[in-house]
C-alpha cells in the first residue's frame, strides 16, 4: 500500500503578466513546500511550469498581478492616442462595419467601430470641421462609453497642442 501523499501546487488568484500585452501570460501557482511569503523560485506557471526566475530570464519586466491589475494594464496597453488620418482611411473605416454611435453636431462627426479591440475598448473616428468647408480626420482607441462630445474634445486637445 502506497502511503505517500501527493503534494499538489497551490493555485493563486495571481497572474504572470508581460507589460504591453493584451492578455495575461498564465496563472501563477505556488510550490506546495513554499512558505509565506514565497520566494521567486516558488512561483511557477500552471501550464508551462516555468518559474518566475525562468520567466524573468526571457521577459525581464514580467509582473505578478491580480486580475484587477491585469485588467488595468491591458486597458492601458489597448488605448491609443489621437492621430490624424486621411479621408480615405476615415471613409474605409466608416464602410467596413456598421458604425456604432455615429453622431454629427456642429459640423463634426464621430463614430466607433462596432467590433471591440478588447473588452470595452474600440477604435473611434472623427471628422472635424476646420472652417471654410474644410475637414480633418482623426482616430483614437478608447473605452466605448465616450460620448461624441468627449471624442471631439480629445481631438481638439490634439489639434491645439
C-alpha positions, 0 to 999 in steps of 0.5 A: 500500500502506497502511503505517500501523499501527493503534494499538489501546487497551490493555485493563486488568484495571481497572474504572470503578466508581460507589460504591453500585452493584451492578455495575461501570460498564465496563472501563477501557482505556488510550490506546495513546500513554499512558505509565506511569503514565497520566494521567486523560485516558488512561483511557477506557471500552471501550464508551462511550469516555468518559474518566475526566475525562468520567466524573468530570464526571457521577459525581464519586466514580467509582473505578478498581478491580480486580475484587477491589475491585469485588467488595468494594464491591458486597458492601458496597453489597448488605448491609443492616442489621437492621430490624424488620418486621411479621408480615405482611411476615415471613409474605409473605416466608416464602410467596413462595419456598421458604425456604432454611435455615429453622431454629427453636431456642429459640423463634426462627426464621430463614430466607433467601430462596432467590433471591440479591440478588447473588452470595452475598448474600440477604435473611434473616428472623427471628422472635424470641421476646420472652417471654410468647408474644410475637414480633418480626420482623426482616430483614437482607441478608447473605452466605448462609453465616450460620448461624441462630445468627449471624442471631439474634445480629445481631438481638439486637445490634439489639434491645439497642442 
